[in-house]
């Protein structure tokens, strides 16, 4: 199973290499867009994509991106809570 993180493509950085800049949770990083490239790379700018290990794997709409980001945030908060509970339990022993 792979986990794709929603990111918005903000610019095409190297058309020859099919590379673009994507913003993922406020962090900008260069990603390969070969899997989602159509005839015009410029059409990707502003699109949301699921990013996995530096590759834009599929295009998604903004609503799906927001839902996925919220679910990932909730998972992170749940993990923090579990870690705090485990640490409290260890402190009692």
PDB file of N, CA, C and O in Angstrom, chain B, residues numbered from 101:
ATOM      1  N   UNK B 101       0.843  -1.170   0.000  1.00  0.00           N
ATOM      2  CA  UNK B 101       0.000   0.000   0.000  1.00  0.00           C
ATOM      3  C   UNK B 101       0.887   1.231   0.000  1.00  0.00           C
ATOM      4  O   UNK B 101       1.892   1.282   0.710  1.00  0.00           O
ATOM      5  N   UNK B 102       0.521   2.209  -0.784  1.00  0.00           N
ATOM      6  CA  UNK B 102       1.262   3.464  -0.767  1.00  0.00           C
ATOM      7  C   UNK B 102       0.324   4.579  -0.329  1.00  0.00           C
ATOM      8  O   UNK B 102      -0.889   4.512  -0.531  1.00  0.00           O
ATOM      9  N   UNK B 103       0.908   5.590   0.266  1.00  0.00           N
ATOM     10  CA  UNK B 103       0.133   6.716   0.754  1.00  0.00           C
ATOM     11  C   UNK B 103       0.486   7.940  -0.068  1.00  0.00           C
ATOM     12  O   UNK B 103       1.641   8.365  -0.101  1.00  0.00           O
ATOM     13  N   UNK B 104      -0.492   8.495  -0.718  1.00  0.00           N
ATOM     14  CA  UNK B 104      -0.287   9.724  -1.477  1.00  0.00           C
ATOM     15  C   UNK B 104      -0.750  10.907  -0.661  1.00  0.00           C
ATOM     16  O   UNK B 104      -1.819  10.865  -0.052  1.00  0.00           O
ATOM     17  N   UNK B 105       0.039  11.955  -0.642  1.00  0.00           N
ATOM     18  CA  UNK B 105      -0.282  13.173   0.076  1.00  0.00           C
ATOM     19  C   UNK B 105      -0.739  14.207  -0.945  1.00  0.00           C
ATOM     20  O   UNK B 105      -0.049  14.426  -1.941  1.00  0.00           O
ATOM     21  N   UNK B 106      -1.886  14.848  -0.724  1.00  0.00           N
ATOM     22  CA  UNK B 106      -2.340  15.861  -1.678  1.00  0.00           C
ATOM     23  C   UNK B 106      -1.398  17.053  -1.747  1.00  0.00           C
ATOM     24  O   UNK B 106      -0.955  17.574  -0.723  1.00  0.00           O
ATOM     25  N   UNK B 107      -1.102  17.471  -2.959  1.00  0.00           N
ATOM     26  CA  UNK B 107      -0.282  18.652  -3.192  1.00  0.00           C
ATOM     27  C   UNK B 107      -0.801  19.399  -4.410  1.00  0.00           C
ATOM     28  O   UNK B 107      -1.336  18.799  -5.341  1.00  0.00           O
ATOM     29  N   UNK B 108      -0.637  20.707  -4.391  1.00  0.00           N
ATOM     30  CA  UNK B 108      -1.082  21.527  -5.522  1.00  0.00           C
ATOM     31  C   UNK B 108       0.131  21.857  -6.383  1.00  0.00           C
ATOM     32  O   UNK B 108       1.151  22.322  -5.874  1.00  0.00           O
ATOM     33  N   UNK B 109       0.021  21.621  -7.666  1.00  0.00           N
ATOM     34  CA  UNK B 109       1.102  21.932  -8.601  1.00  0.00           C
ATOM     35  C   UNK B 109       1.099  23.441  -8.823  1.00  0.00           C
ATOM     36  O   UNK B 109       0.092  24.022  -9.227  1.00  0.00           O
ATOM     37  N   UNK B 110       2.250  24.066  -8.548  1.00  0.00           N
ATOM     38  CA  UNK B 110       2.320  25.525  -8.611  1.00  0.00           C
ATOM     39  C   UNK B 110       3.081  26.047  -9.821  1.00  0.00           C
ATOM     40  O   UNK B 110       2.885  27.194 -10.225  1.00  0.00           O
ATOM     41  N   UNK B 111       3.943  25.226 -10.403  1.00  0.00           N
ATOM     42  CA  UNK B 111       4.726  25.675 -11.566  1.00  0.00           C
ATOM     43  C   UNK B 111       5.363  24.475 -12.246  1.00  0.00           C
ATOM     44  O   UNK B 111       5.610  23.447 -11.616  1.00  0.00           O
ATOM     45  N   UNK B 112       5.622  24.616 -13.528  1.00  0.00           N
ATOM     46  CA  UNK B 112       6.406  23.625 -14.269  1.00  0.00           C
ATOM     47  C   UNK B 112       7.855  24.098 -14.197  1.00  0.00           C
ATOM     48  O   UNK B 112       8.169  25.205 -14.634  1.00  0.00           O
ATOM     49  N   UNK B 113       8.729  23.274 -13.655  1.00  0.00           N
ATOM     50  CA  UNK B 113      10.127  23.684 -13.469  1.00  0.00           C
ATOM     51  C   UNK B 113      11.048  23.196 -14.576  1.00  0.00           C
ATOM     52  O   UNK B 113      12.036  23.858 -14.896  1.00  0.00           O
ATOM     53  N   UNK B 114      10.736  22.050 -15.164  1.00  0.00           N
ATOM     54  CA  UNK B 114      11.565  21.506 -16.237  1.00  0.00           C
ATOM     55  C   UNK B 114      10.692  20.666 -17.171  1.00  0.00           C
ATOM     56  O   UNK B 114      10.490  19.474 -16.936  1.00  0.00           O
ATOM     57  N   UNK B 115      10.176  21.297 -18.235  1.00  0.00           N
ATOM     58  CA  UNK B 115       9.307  20.554 -19.159  1.00  0.00           C
ATOM     59  C   UNK B 115       9.997  19.335 -19.780  1.00  0.00           C
ATOM     60  O   UNK B 115       9.362  18.301 -19.988  1.00  0.00           O
ATOM     61  N   UNK B 116      11.286  19.456 -20.072  1.00  0.00           N
ATOM     62  CA  UNK B 116      12.004  18.345 -20.699  1.00  0.00           C
ATOM     63  C   UNK B 116      12.079  17.115 -19.794  1.00  0.00           C
ATOM     64  O   UNK B 116      12.038  15.978 -20.263  1.00  0.00           O
ATOM     65  N   UNK B 117      12.189  17.365 -18.493  1.00  0.00           N
ATOM     66  CA  UNK B 117      12.282  16.266 -17.521  1.00  0.00           C
ATOM     67  C   UNK B 117      10.937  15.939 -16.883  1.00  0.00           C
ATOM     68  O   UNK B 117      10.857  15.063 -16.022  1.00  0.00           O
ATOM     69  N   UNK B 118       9.871  16.640 -17.304  1.00  0.00           N
ATOM     70  CA  UNK B 118       8.524  16.467 -16.746  1.00  0.00           C
ATOM     71  C   UNK B 118       8.512  16.708 -15.236  1.00  0.00           C
ATOM     72  O   UNK B 118       7.938  15.931 -14.473  1.00  0.00           O
ATOM     73  N   UNK B 119       9.155  17.795 -14.824  1.00  0.00           N
ATOM     74  CA  UNK B 119       9.235  18.148 -13.411  1.00  0.00           C
ATOM     75  C   UNK B 119       8.430  19.409 -13.130  1.00  0.00           C
ATOM     76  O   UNK B 119       8.366  20.324 -13.952  1.00  0.00           O
ATOM     77  N   UNK B 120       7.819  19.436 -11.952  1.00  0.00           N
ATOM     78  CA  UNK B 120       7.007  20.583 -11.546  1.00  0.00           C
ATOM     79  C   UNK B 120       7.230  20.855 -10.070  1.00  0.00           C
ATOM     80  O   UNK B 120       7.698  19.991  -9.328  1.00  0.00           O
ATOM     81  N   UNK B 121       6.888  22.073  -9.651  1.00  0.00           N
ATOM     82  CA  UNK B 121       6.921  22.421  -8.243  1.00  0.00           C
ATOM     83  C   UNK B 121       5.527  22.168  -7.691  1.00  0.00           C
ATOM     84  O   UNK B 121       4.531  22.582  -8.283  1.00  0.00           O
ATOM     85  N   UNK B 122       5.464  21.487  -6.554  1.00  0.00           N
ATOM     86  CA  UNK B 122       4.187  21.224  -5.901  1.00  0.00           C
ATOM     87  C   UNK B 122       4.284  21.686  -4.451  1.00  0.00           C
ATOM     88  O   UNK B 122       5.330  21.565  -3.813  1.00  0.00           O
ATOM     89  N   UNK B 123       3.177  22.215  -3.948  1.00  0.00           N
ATOM     90  CA  UNK B 123       3.109  22.609  -2.546  1.00  0.00           C
ATOM     91  C   UNK B 123       2.340  21.526  -1.798  1.00  0.00           C
ATOM     92  O   UNK B 123       1.170  21.261  -2.071  1.00  0.00           O
ATOM     93  N   UNK B 124       3.031  20.916  -0.853  1.00  0.00           N
ATOM     94  CA  UNK B 124       2.466  19.829  -0.065  1.00  0.00           C
ATOM     95  C   UNK B 124       2.439  20.275   1.390  1.00  0.00           C
ATOM     96  O   UNK B 124       3.484  20.351   2.036  1.00  0.00           O
ATOM     97  N   UNK B 125       1.264  20.567   1.906  1.00  0.00           N
ATOM     98  CA  UNK B 125       1.099  21.013   3.298  1.00  0.00           C
ATOM     99  C   UNK B 125       2.009  22.192   3.631  1.00  0.00           C
ATOM    100  O   UNK B 125       2.625  22.229   4.696  1.00  0.00           O
ATOM    101  N   UNK B 126       2.086  23.141   2.725  1.00  0.00           N
ATOM    102  CA  UNK B 126       2.873  24.347   2.954  1.00  0.00           C
ATOM    103  C   UNK B 126       4.340  24.235   2.583  1.00  0.00           C
ATOM    104  O   UNK B 126       5.070  25.223   2.651  1.00  0.00           O
ATOM    105  N   UNK B 127       4.783  23.054   2.192  1.00  0.00           N
ATOM    106  CA  UNK B 127       6.177  22.831   1.809  1.00  0.00           C
ATOM    107  C   UNK B 127       6.237  22.648   0.302  1.00  0.00           C
ATOM    108  O   UNK B 127       5.493  21.852  -0.270  1.00  0.00           O
ATOM    109  N   UNK B 128       7.128  23.393  -0.332  1.00  0.00           N
ATOM    110  CA  UNK B 128       7.292  23.258  -1.787  1.00  0.00           C
ATOM    111  C   UNK B 128       8.406  22.273  -2.099  1.00  0.00           C
ATOM    112  O   UNK B 128       9.481  22.303  -1.501  1.00  0.00           O
ATOM    113  N   UNK B 129       8.114  21.400  -3.056  1.00  0.00           N
ATOM    114  CA  UNK B 129       9.131  20.437  -3.486  1.00  0.00           C
ATOM    115  C   UNK B 129       8.909  20.103  -4.948  1.00  0.00           C
ATOM    116  O   UNK B 129       7.795  20.187  -5.464  1.00  0.00           O
ATOM    117  N   UNK B 130       9.980  19.728  -5.591  1.00  0.00           N
ATOM    118  CA  UNK B 130       9.902  19.381  -7.003  1.00  0.00           C
ATOM    119  C   UNK B 130       9.432  17.929  -7.124  1.00  0.00           C
ATOM    120  O   UNK B 130       9.906  17.045  -6.410  1.00  0.00           O
ATOM    121  N   UNK B 131       8.489  17.706  -8.044  1.00  0.00           N
ATOM    122  CA  UNK B 131       7.952  16.364  -8.258  1.00  0.00           C
ATOM    123  C   UNK B 131       7.927  16.045  -9.747  1.00  0.00           C
ATOM    124  O   UNK B 131       7.874  16.940 -10.590  1.00  0.00           O
ATOM    125  N   UNK B 132       7.964  14.777 -10.047  1.00  0.00           N
ATOM    126  CA  UNK B 132       7.865  14.310 -11.423  1.00  0.00           C
ATOM    127  C   UNK B 132       6.382  14.180 -11.770  1.00  0.00           C
ATOM    128  O   UNK B 132       5.616  13.585 -11.012  1.00  0.00           O
ATOM    129  N   UNK B 133       5.979  14.733 -12.907  1.00  0.00           N
ATOM    130  CA  UNK B 133       4.566  14.714 -13.311  1.00  0.00           C
ATOM    131  C   UNK B 133       4.310  13.799 -14.516  1.00  0.00           C
ATOM    132  O   UNK B 133       3.284  13.928 -15.184  1.00  0.00           O
ATOM    133  N   UNK B 134       5.227  12.889 -14.790  1.00  0.00           N
ATOM    134  CA  UNK B 134       5.073  12.005 -15.957  1.00  0.00           C
ATOM    135  C   UNK B 134       3.770  11.201 -15.912  1.00  0.00           C
ATOM    136  O   UNK B 134       3.159  10.959 -16.953  1.00  0.00           O
ATOM    137  N   UNK B 135       3.346  10.790 -14.730  1.00  0.00           N
ATOM    138  CA  UNK B 135       2.133   9.959 -14.607  1.00  0.00           C
ATOM    139  C   UNK B 135       0.849  10.742 -14.865  1.00  0.00           C
ATOM    140  O   UNK B 135      -0.186  10.147 -15.168  1.00  0.00           O
ATOM    141  N   UNK B 136       0.904  12.066 -14.747  1.00  0.00           N
ATOM    142  CA  UNK B 136      -0.313  12.875 -14.911  1.00  0.00           C
ATOM    143  C   UNK B 136      -0.217  13.862 -16.064  1.00  0.00           C
ATOM    144  O   UNK B 136      -1.150  14.627 -16.308  1.00  0.00           O
ATOM    145  N   UNK B 137       0.904  13.847 -16.772  1.00  0.00           N
ATOM    146  CA  UNK B 137       1.119  14.817 -17.853  1.00  0.00           C
ATOM    147  C   UNK B 137       0.204  14.542 -19.031  1.00  0.00           C
ATOM    148  O   UNK B 137       0.061  13.407 -19.485  1.00  0.00           O
ATOM    149  N   UNK B 138      -0.408  15.604 -19.510  1.00  0.00           N
ATOM    150  CA  UNK B 138      -1.212  15.516 -20.719  1.00  0.00           C
ATOM    151  C   UNK B 138      -0.455  16.164 -21.856  1.00  0.00           C
ATOM    152  O   UNK B 138       0.775  16.207 -21.841  1.00  0.00           O
ATOM    153  N   UNK B 139      -1.171  16.663 -22.833  1.00  0.00           N
ATOM    154  CA  UNK B 139      -0.531  17.312 -23.973  1.00  0.00           C
ATOM    155  C   UNK B 139       0.129  18.626 -23.591  1.00  0.00           C
ATOM    156  O   UNK B 139       1.179  18.975 -24.131  1.00  0.00           O
ATOM    157  N   UNK B 140      -0.480  19.359 -22.660  1.00  0.00           N
ATOM    158  CA  UNK B 140       0.059  20.661 -22.247  1.00  0.00           C
ATOM    159  C   UNK B 140       0.378  20.627 -20.754  1.00  0.00           C
ATOM    160  O   UNK B 140      -0.519  20.562 -19.913  1.00  0.00           O
ATOM    161  N   UNK B 141       1.666  20.673 -20.443  1.00  0.00           N
ATOM    162  CA  UNK B 141       2.072  20.647 -19.042  1.00  0.00           C
ATOM    163  C   UNK B 141       1.542  21.842 -18.272  1.00  0.00           C
ATOM    164  O   UNK B 141       1.233  21.726 -17.086  1.00  0.00           O
ATOM    165  N   UNK B 142       1.431  22.995 -18.933  1.00  0.00           N
ATOM    166  CA  UNK B 142       0.944  24.192 -18.252  1.00  0.00           C
ATOM    167  C   UNK B 142      -0.464  24.010 -17.700  1.00  0.00           C
ATOM    168  O   UNK B 142      -0.852  24.712 -16.766  1.00  0.00           O
ATOM    169  N   UNK B 143      -1.235  23.080 -18.261  1.00  0.00           N
ATOM    170  CA  UNK B 143      -2.583  22.820 -17.754  1.00  0.00           C
ATOM    171  C   UNK B 143      -2.561  22.206 -16.352  1.00  0.00           C
ATOM    172  O   UNK B 143      -3.576  22.219 -15.657  1.00  0.00           O
ATOM    173  N   UNK B 144      -1.420  21.673 -15.936  1.00  0.00           N
ATOM    174  CA  UNK B 144      -1.311  21.072 -14.606  1.00  0.00           C
ATOM    175  C   UNK B 144      -1.217  22.118 -13.497  1.00  0.00           C
ATOM    176  O   UNK B 144      -1.573  21.834 -12.353  1.00  0.00           O
ATOM    177  N   UNK B 145      -0.746  23.313 -13.816  1.00  0.00           N
ATOM    178  CA  UNK B 145      -0.558  24.354 -12.798  1.00  0.00           C
ATOM    179  C   UNK B 145      -1.911  24.685 -12.175  1.00  0.00           C
ATOM    180  O   UNK B 145      -2.878  24.989 -12.873  1.00  0.00           O
ATOM    181  N   UNK B 146      -1.953  24.620 -10.857  1.00  0.00           N
ATOM    182  CA  UNK B 146      -3.180  24.857 -10.114  1.00  0.00           C
ATOM    183  C   UNK B 146      -3.958  23.586  -9.790  1.00  0.00           C
ATOM    184  O   UNK B 146      -4.887  23.620  -8.983  1.00  0.00           O
ATOM    185  N   UNK B 147      -3.589  22.470 -10.409  1.00  0.00           N
ATOM    186  CA  UNK B 147      -4.267  21.190 -10.176  1.00  0.00           C
ATOM    187  C   UNK B 147      -3.764  20.556  -8.879  1.00  0.00           C
ATOM    188  O   UNK B 147      -2.628  20.778  -8.462  1.00  0.00           O
ATOM    189  N   UNK B 148      -4.626  19.768  -8.257  1.00  0.00           N
ATOM    190  CA  UNK B 148      -4.254  18.966  -7.093  1.00  0.00           C
ATOM    191  C   UNK B 148      -3.866  17.569  -7.568  1.00  0.00           C
ATOM    192  O   UNK B 148      -4.468  17.021  -8.491  1.00  0.00           O
ATOM    193  N   UNK B 149      -2.850  17.008  -6.920  1.00  0.00           N
ATOM    194  CA  UNK B 149      -2.415  15.654  -7.261  1.00  0.00           C
ATOM    195  C   UNK B 149      -2.053  14.911  -5.986  1.00  0.00           C
ATOM    196  O   UNK B 149      -1.703  15.522  -4.976  1.00  0.00           O
ATOM    197  N   UNK B 150      -2.140  13.601  -6.040  1.00  0.00           N
ATOM    198  CA  UNK B 150      -1.626  12.784  -4.946  1.00  0.00           C
ATOM    199  C   UNK B 150      -0.149  12.563  -5.205  1.00  0.00           C
ATOM    200  O   UNK B 150       0.236  12.030  -6.246  1.00  0.00           O
ATOM    201  N   UNK B 151       0.679  12.977  -4.250  1.00  0.00           N
ATOM    202  CA  UNK B 151       2.134  12.910  -4.386  1.00  0.00           C
ATOM    203  C   UNK B 151       2.650  11.744  -3.546  1.00  0.00           C
ATOM    204  O   UNK B 151       2.304  11.604  -2.372  1.00  0.00           O
ATOM    205  N   UNK B 152       3.472  10.923  -4.159  1.00  0.00           N
ATOM    206  CA  UNK B 152       4.080   9.788  -3.455  1.00  0.00           C
ATOM    207  C   UNK B 152       5.531   9.674  -3.885  1.00  0.00           C
ATOM    208  O   UNK B 152       5.819   9.544  -5.075  1.00  0.00           O
ATOM    209  N   UNK B 153       6.434   9.719  -2.943  1.00  0.00           N
ATOM    210  CA  UNK B 153       7.890   9.637  -3.140  1.00  0.00           C
ATOM    211  C   UNK B 153       8.378  10.449  -4.345  1.00  0.00           C
ATOM    212  O   UNK B 153       9.158   9.959  -5.161  1.00  0.00           O
ATOM    213  N   UNK B 154       7.912  11.682  -4.441  1.00  0.00           N
ATOM    214  CA  UNK B 154       8.397  12.571  -5.485  1.00  0.00           C
ATOM    215  C   UNK B 154       7.704  12.471  -6.831  1.00  0.00           C
ATOM    216  O   UNK B 154       8.151  13.080  -7.804  1.00  0.00           O
ATOM    217  N   UNK B 155       6.622  11.713  -6.901  1.00  0.00           N
ATOM    218  CA  UNK B 155       5.873  11.559  -8.141  1.00  0.00           C
ATOM    219  C   UNK B 155       4.420  11.978  -7.930  1.00  0.00           C
ATOM    220  O   UNK B 155       3.800  11.606  -6.933  1.00  0.00           O
ATOM    221  N   UNK B 156       3.886  12.747  -8.860  1.00  0.00           N
ATOM    222  CA  UNK B 156       2.453  13.031  -8.880  1.00  0.00           C
ATOM    223  C   UNK B 156       1.802  11.804  -9.511  1.00  0.00           C
ATOM    224  O   UNK B 156       1.955  11.555 -10.707  1.00  0.00           O
ATOM    225  N   UNK B 157       1.071  11.036  -8.693  1.00  0.00           N
ATOM    226  CA  UNK B 157       0.550   9.750  -9.149  1.00  0.00           C
ATOM    227  C   UNK B 157      -0.805   9.850  -9.841  1.00  0.00           C
ATOM    228  O   UNK B 157      -1.089   9.100 -10.774  1.00  0.00           O
ATOM    229  N   UNK B 158      -1.643  10.783  -9.378  1.00  0.00           N
ATOM    230  CA  UNK B 158      -2.959  10.961  -9.994  1.00  0.00           C
ATOM    231  C   UNK B 158      -3.494  12.339  -9.643  1.00  0.00           C
ATOM    232  O   UNK B 158      -3.150  12.907  -8.607  1.00  0.00           O
ATOM    233  N   UNK B 159      -4.337  12.867 -10.514  1.00  0.00           N
ATOM    234  CA  UNK B 159      -4.963  14.160 -10.259  1.00  0.00           C
ATOM    235  C   UNK B 159      -6.237  13.938  -9.454  1.00  0.00           C
ATOM    236  O   UNK B 159      -6.962  12.968  -9.675  1.00  0.00           O
ATOM    237  N   UNK B 160      -6.503  14.846  -8.518  1.00  0.00           N
ATOM    238  CA  UNK B 160      -7.716  14.784  -7.713  1.00  0.00           C
ATOM    239  C   UNK B 160      -8.329  16.176  -7.679  1.00  0.00           C
ATOM    240  O   UNK B 160      -7.664  17.163  -7.992  1.00  0.00           O
ATOM    241  N   UNK B 161      -9.603  16.250  -7.295  1.00  0.00           N
ATOM    242  CA  UNK B 161     -10.220  17.568  -7.203  1.00  0.00           C
ATOM    243  C   UNK B 161      -9.946  18.172  -5.823  1.00  0.00           C
ATOM    244  O   UNK B 161      -9.494  17.482  -4.909  1.00  0.00           O
ATOM    245  N   UNK B 162     -10.224  19.452  -5.691  1.00  0.00           N
ATOM    246  CA  UNK B 162      -9.903  20.174  -4.458  1.00  0.00           C
ATOM    247  C   UNK B 162     -10.657  19.613  -3.252  1.00  0.00           C
ATOM    248  O   UNK B 162     -10.112  19.553  -2.150  1.00  0.00           O
ATOM    249  N   UNK B 163     -11.900  19.205  -3.458  1.00  0.00           N
ATOM    250  CA  UNK B 163     -12.695  18.650  -2.361  1.00  0.00           C
ATOM    251  C   UNK B 163     -12.051  17.375  -1.817  1.00  0.00           C
ATOM    252  O   UNK B 163     -11.934  17.199  -0.604  1.00  0.00           O
ATOM    253  N   UNK B 164     -11.638  16.494  -2.717  1.00  0.00           N
ATOM    254  CA  UNK B 164     -10.982  15.254  -2.290  1.00  0.00           C
ATOM    255  C   UNK B 164      -9.658  15.560  -1.598  1.00  0.00           C
ATOM    256  O   UNK B 164      -9.301  14.897  -0.624  1.00  0.00           O
ATOM    257  N   UNK B 165      -8.925  16.561  -2.095  1.00  0.00           N
ATOM    258  CA  UNK B 165      -7.661  16.951  -1.471  1.00  0.00           C
ATOM    259  C   UNK B 165      -7.896  17.415  -0.039  1.00  0.00           C
ATOM    260  O   UNK B 165      -7.167  17.018   0.870  1.00  0.00           O
ATOM    261  N   UNK B 166      -8.911  18.254   0.167  1.00  0.00           N
ATOM    262  CA  UNK B 166      -9.206  18.761   1.511  1.00  0.00           C
ATOM    263  C   UNK B 166      -9.608  17.633   2.455  1.00  0.00           C
ATOM    264  O   UNK B 166      -9.165  17.596   3.603  1.00  0.00           O
ATOM    265  N   UNK B 167     -10.441  16.717   1.978  1.00  0.00           N
ATOM    266  CA  UNK B 167     -10.866  15.587   2.813  1.00  0.00           C
ATOM    267  C   UNK B 167      -9.681  14.703   3.192  1.00  0.00           C
ATOM    268  O   UNK B 167      -9.579  14.247   4.331  1.00  0.00           O
ATOM    269  N   UNK B 168      -8.795  14.465   2.240  1.00  0.00           N
ATOM    270  CA  UNK B 168      -7.626  13.627   2.505  1.00  0.00           C
ATOM    271  C   UNK B 168      -6.685  14.304   3.491  1.00  0.00           C
ATOM    272  O   UNK B 168      -6.169  13.650   4.397  1.00  0.00           O
ATOM    273  N   UNK B 169      -6.454  15.610   3.329  1.00  0.00           N
ATOM    274  CA  UNK B 169      -5.595  16.338   4.263  1.00  0.00           C
ATOM    275  C   UNK B 169      -6.174  16.318   5.671  1.00  0.00           C
ATOM    276  O   UNK B 169      -5.430  16.166   6.640  1.00  0.00           O
ATOM    277  N   UNK B 170      -7.487  16.467   5.796  1.00  0.00           N
ATOM    278  CA  UNK B 170      -8.138  16.421   7.100  1.00  0.00           C
ATOM    279  C   UNK B 170      -7.989  15.037   7.737  1.00  0.00           C
ATOM    280  O   UNK B 170      -7.703  14.925   8.929  1.00  0.00           O
ATOM    281  N   UNK B 171      -8.184  13.991   6.942  1.00  0.00           N
ATOM    282  CA  UNK B 171      -8.038  12.624   7.459  1.00  0.00           C
ATOM    283  C   UNK B 171      -6.606  12.377   7.926  1.00  0.00           C
ATOM    284  O   UNK B 171      -6.399  11.755   8.968  1.00  0.00           O
ATOM    285  N   UNK B 172      -5.618  12.854   7.172  1.00  0.00           N
ATOM    286  CA  UNK B 172      -4.222  12.683   7.570  1.00  0.00           C
ATOM    287  C   UNK B 172      -3.919  13.447   8.861  1.00  0.00           C
ATOM    288  O   UNK B 172      -3.179  12.962   9.717  1.00  0.00           O
ATOM    289  N   UNK B 173      -4.493  14.638   8.992  1.00  0.00           N
ATOM    290  CA  UNK B 173      -4.308  15.427  10.218  1.00  0.00           C
ATOM    291  C   UNK B 173      -4.906  14.683  11.414  1.00  0.00           C
ATOM    292  O   UNK B 173      -4.292  14.599  12.478  1.00  0.00           O
ATOM    293  N   UNK B 174      -6.109  14.148  11.221  1.00  0.00           N
ATOM    294  CA  UNK B 174      -6.766  13.398  12.294  1.00  0.00           C
ATOM    295  C   UNK B 174      -5.959  12.166  12.690  1.00  0.00           C
ATOM    296  O   UNK B 174      -5.863  11.848  13.876  1.00  0.00           O
ATOM    297  N   UNK B 175      -5.381  11.473  11.718  1.00  0.00           N
ATOM    298  CA  UNK B 175      -4.538  10.315  12.016  1.00  0.00           C
ATOM    299  C   UNK B 175      -3.319  10.715  12.829  1.00  0.00           C
ATOM    300  O   UNK B 175      -2.923  10.010  13.758  1.00  0.00           O
ATOM    301  N   UNK B 176      -2.726  11.847  12.476  1.00  0.00           N
ATOM    302  CA  UNK B 176      -1.565  12.335  13.216  1.00  0.00           C
ATOM    303  C   UNK B 176      -1.916  12.672  14.651  1.00  0.00           C
ATOM    304  O   UNK B 176      -1.157  12.362  15.569  1.00  0.00           O
ATOM    305  N   UNK B 177      -3.069  13.310  14.849  1.00  0.00           N
ATOM    306  CA  UNK B 177      -3.508  13.654  16.202  1.00  0.00           C
ATOM    307  C   UNK B 177      -3.818  12.392  17.004  1.00  0.00           C
ATOM    308  O   UNK B 177      -3.506  12.324  18.193  1.00  0.00           O
ATOM    309  N   UNK B 178      -4.423  11.403  16.370  1.00  0.00           N
ATOM    310  CA  UNK B 178      -4.719  10.146  17.051  1.00  0.00           C
ATOM    311  C   UNK B 178      -3.426   9.452  17.458  1.00  0.00           C
ATOM    312  O   UNK B 178      -3.341   8.895  18.553  1.00  0.00           O
ATOM    313  N   UNK B 179      -2.424   9.478  16.594  1.00  0.00           N
ATOM    314  CA  UNK B 179      -1.136   8.867  16.904  1.00  0.00           C
ATOM    315  C   UNK B 179      -0.481   9.561  18.090  1.00  0.00           C
ATOM    316  O   UNK B 179       0.068   8.899  18.970  1.00  0.00           O
ATOM    317  N   UNK B 180      -0.535  10.897  18.120  1.00  0.00           N
ATOM    318  CA  UNK B 180       0.016  11.651  19.250  1.00  0.00           C
ATOM    319  C   UNK B 180      -0.671  11.261  20.551  1.00  0.00           C
ATOM    320  O   UNK B 180      -0.007  11.076  21.571  1.00  0.00           O
ATOM    321  N   UNK B 181      -1.994  11.135  20.526  1.00  0.00           N
ATOM    322  CA  UNK B 181      -2.753  10.766  21.715  1.00  0.00           C
ATOM    323  C   UNK B 181      -2.342   9.379  22.196  1.00  0.00           C
ATOM    324  O   UNK B 181      -2.146   9.172  23.394  1.00  0.00           O
ATOM    325  N   UNK B 182      -2.211   8.424  21.270  1.00  0.00           N
ATOM    326  CA  UNK B 182      -1.792   7.070  21.643  1.00  0.00           C
ATOM    327  C   UNK B 182      -0.391   7.066  22.255  1.00  0.00           C
ATOM    328  O   UNK B 182      -0.133   6.349  23.222  1.00  0.00           O
ATOM    329  N   UNK B 183       0.505   7.864  21.692  1.00  0.00           N
ATOM    330  CA  UNK B 183       1.864   7.938  22.230  1.00  0.00           C
ATOM    331  C   UNK B 183       1.871   8.562  23.618  1.00  0.00           C
ATOM    332  O   UNK B 183       2.625   8.123  24.486  1.00  0.00           O
ATOM    333  N   UNK B 184       1.044   9.576  23.842  1.00  0.00           N
ATOM    334  CA  UNK B 184       0.953  10.195  25.165  1.00  0.00           C
ATOM    335  C   UNK B 184       0.382   9.210  26.183  1.00  0.00           C
ATOM    336  O   UNK B 184       0.854   9.143  27.317  1.00  0.00           O
ATOM    337  N   UNK B 185      -0.632   8.446  25.778  1.00  0.00           N
ATOM    338  CA  UNK B 185      -1.217   7.452  26.678  1.00  0.00           C
ATOM    339  C   UNK B 185      -0.186   6.382  27.035  1.00  0.00           C
ATOM    340  O   UNK B 185      -0.098   5.968  28.191  1.00  0.00           O
ATOM    341  N   UNK B 186       0.583   5.939  26.064  1.00  0.00           N
ATOM    342  CA  UNK B 186       1.608   4.921  26.312  1.00  0.00           C
ATOM    343  C   UNK B 186       2.679   5.457  27.254  1.00  0.00           C
ATOM    344  O   UNK B 186       3.134   4.740  28.146  1.00  0.00           O
ATOM    345  N   UNK B 187       3.086   6.713  27.064  1.00  0.00           N
ATOM    346  CA  UNK B 187       4.096   7.321  27.916  1.00  0.00           C
ATOM    347  C   UNK B 187       3.577   7.473  29.339  1.00  0.00           C
ATOM    348  O   UNK B 187       4.324   7.255  30.293  1.00  0.00           O
ATOM    349  N   UNK B 188       2.320   7.840  29.495  1.00  0.00           N
ATOM    350  CA  UNK B 188       1.713   7.964  30.832  1.00  0.00           C
ATOM    351  C   UNK B 188       1.657   6.619  31.522  1.00  0.00           C
ATOM    352  O   UNK B 188       1.934   6.520  32.718  1.00  0.00           O
ATOM    353  N   UNK B 189       1.301   5.584  30.782  1.00  0.00           N
ATOM    354  CA  UNK B 189       1.227   4.226  31.336  1.00  0.00           C
ATOM    355  C   UNK B 189       2.598   3.762  31.793  1.00  0.00           C
ATOM    356  O   UNK B 189       2.727   3.163  32.861  1.00  0.00           O
ATOM    357  N   UNK B 190       3.627   4.032  30.995  1.00  0.00           N
ATOM    358  CA  UNK B 190       4.997   3.641  31.346  1.00  0.00           C
ATOM    359  C   UNK B 190       5.461   4.372  32.599  1.00  0.00           C
ATOM    360  O   UNK B 190       6.163   3.795  33.430  1.00  0.00           O
ATOM    361  N   UNK B 191       5.072   5.640  32.740  1.00  0.00           N
ATOM    362  CA  UNK B 191       5.477   6.437  33.903  1.00  0.00           C
ATOM    363  C   UNK B 191       4.862   5.890  35.192  1.00  0.00           C
ATOM    364  O   UNK B 191       5.448   6.033  36.265  1.00  0.00           O
ATOM    365  N   UNK B 192       3.679   5.261  35.093  1.00  0.00           N
ATOM    366  CA  UNK B 192       3.013   4.723  36.262  1.00  0.00           C
ATOM    367  C   UNK B 192       3.633   3.405  36.712  1.00  0.00           C
ATOM    368  O   UNK B 192       3.455   2.996  37.860  1.00  0.00           O
ATOM    369  N   UNK B 193       4.341   2.753  35.839  1.00  0.00           N
ATOM    370  CA  UNK B 193       4.895   1.430  36.179  1.00  0.00           C
ATOM    371  C   UNK B 193       6.232   1.530  36.835  1.00  0.00           C
ATOM    372  O   UNK B 193       6.828   0.510  37.180  1.00  0.00           O
TER     373      UNK B 193
END
